[in-house]
Amino acid sequence: MQIDSSGWSGDGTFTATLLDTLKTMPAIEFIRVEDAPASHTEANYSFISNEVYVRFRVERAADQGRLLGVLPIRRAVWKPVMTLEQLERELAATGQVGAPDYSDEAMLQYLKAERIIPTYQTRGYKVVELVRIYRLTA
């Protein structure tokens, strides 16, 4: 498995947990993670937005069809071994990641929020983390 994290600053504990879970899945052959331009930090909160791109392994499969609507033919095609819906079910089954907050045919989206109070301080700050997972086709 190849992992490209050159565009990621390393911020986001949920993103790190998600990457650790994705690394264990044999159906994934490539992962790219990068910071999204929507990330923003203020005095009372920190909004972290990361995008994760996954490419699934492909297998050779036989496809049956008809040539000119008459002659039956068989041809070899390359099909991915996993889809985003299957990835969603796998991630929902894990206790660390869970089900996404939003999903459609092109994306899975997680939105996590936590309040962090550093030691010896009365006021803390809120960390909101948005992670979107997309499928790479090429």
C-alpha positions in Angstrom: 0.0 0.0 0.0 1.2 3.5 -0.9 0.4 6.5 1.3 0.9 10.1 0.1 0.7 12.5 3.1 2.9 15.2 1.7 0.0 17.6 1.5 -1.2 17.0 5.0 0.1 19.0 8.0 -0.7 16.1 10.4 -3.5 18.0 12.2 -6.5 16.1 13.3 -6.7 13.1 15.6 -9.7 11.7 13.9 -7.9 11.8 10.5 -5.0 9.9 12.0 -7.3 7.3 13.5 -9.1 7.0 10.1 -5.8 6.6 8.3 -4.7 3.8 10.7 -8.0 2.0 10.0 -7.7 2.4 6.2 -4.1 1.1 6.3 -5.4 -2.3 7.6 -7.8 -2.8 4.7 -6.3 -5.1 2.0 -8.8 -3.8 -0.7 -7.1 -0.3 -0.6 -3.9 0.1 -2.6 -3.3 3.8 -2.4 -4.2 6.6 0.1 -3.6 10.3 -0.4 -4.4 12.7 2.5 -4.2 16.5 2.2 -5.4 19.6 4.0 -8.4 21.3 2.6 -8.4 25.0 2.1 -11.3 25.4 4.5 -9.1 24.9 7.6 -9.3 27.9 9.9 -8.1 28.7 13.5 -9.4 31.4 15.9 -8.8 32.1 19.5 -11.7 29.9 20.8 -11.9 27.2 18.1 -10.0 25.4 15.5 -11.7 24.1 12.3 -9.6 21.4 10.6 -10.7 20.1 7.2 -8.9 17.2 5.6 -9.6 15.3 2.4 -8.7 11.6 2.0 -8.5 10.0 -1.5 -8.5 6.2 -1.7 -7.9 3.9 -4.7 -9.1 0.3 -4.5 -7.3 -2.7 -5.9 -8.8 -4.0 -9.2 -9.3 -7.5 -10.3 -9.7 -9.0 -13.7 -13.3 -10.2 -14.3 -15.2 -11.7 -17.2 -18.0 -9.6 -18.7 -20.6 -11.2 -21.0 -22.4 -9.3 -23.6 -23.5 -9.4 -27.2 -21.8 -8.0 -30.3 -24.2 -6.2 -32.5 -27.0 -7.5 -30.3 -26.6 -11.0 -31.8 -23.3 -12.8 -31.2 -22.5 -13.6 -27.5 -19.0 -12.5 -26.5 -16.9 -12.6 -23.3 -14.3 -9.9 -22.6 -12.0 -9.2 -19.7 -12.6 -6.1 -17.7 -10.9 -4.6 -14.6 -13.3 -4.1 -11.7 -12.5 -2.6 -8.2 -12.7 -5.1 -5.4 -14.5 -2.5 -3.2 -16.9 0.4 -3.6 -17.5 3.4 -1.4 -20.7 1.8 -0.1 -18.7 -1.3 1.0 -16.1 1.0 2.6 -18.8 2.8 4.5 -20.1 -0.5 5.9 -16.5 -1.6 6.8 -15.8 1.7 8.6 -19.2 1.6 10.4 -18.4 -1.8 11.7 -15.2 -0.6 13.4 -15.5 0.9 16.8 -12.9 3.6 16.3 -14.3 5.2 13.2 -18.0 4.4 13.0 -20.6 5.4 10.4 -20.1 8.6 8.4 -22.3 11.6 9.1 -23.1 12.0 5.4 -22.6 9.8 2.4 -23.5 9.7 -1.2 -22.2 7.8 -4.3 -19.1 10.0 -4.5 -18.1 10.8 -1.0 -18.1 9.9 2.7 -18.0 12.7 5.2 -17.2 12.7 8.9 -17.7 15.7 11.3 -16.2 15.4 14.7 -16.1 18.0 17.5 -14.4 18.0 20.8 -13.6 20.5 23.5 -10.0 20.6 24.7 -9.1 22.2 28.0 -5.4 22.4 28.6 -4.1 21.8 32.1 -4.2 24.7 34.5 -6.5 26.7 32.4 -10.2 27.6 32.9 -11.1 28.2 29.3 -10.6 25.7 26.6 -11.1 25.7 22.9 -13.2 23.7 20.5 -11.7 21.6 17.7 -14.1 20.8 14.8 -12.7 18.3 12.3 -14.3 17.6 8.9 -12.9 14.7 6.9 -14.1 13.8 3.5 -13.2 10.5 1.7 -13.3 10.3 -2.1 -12.5 7.5 -4.5 -9.7 7.9 -6.9 -10.5 6.4 -10.3 -7.1 6.6 -12.0 
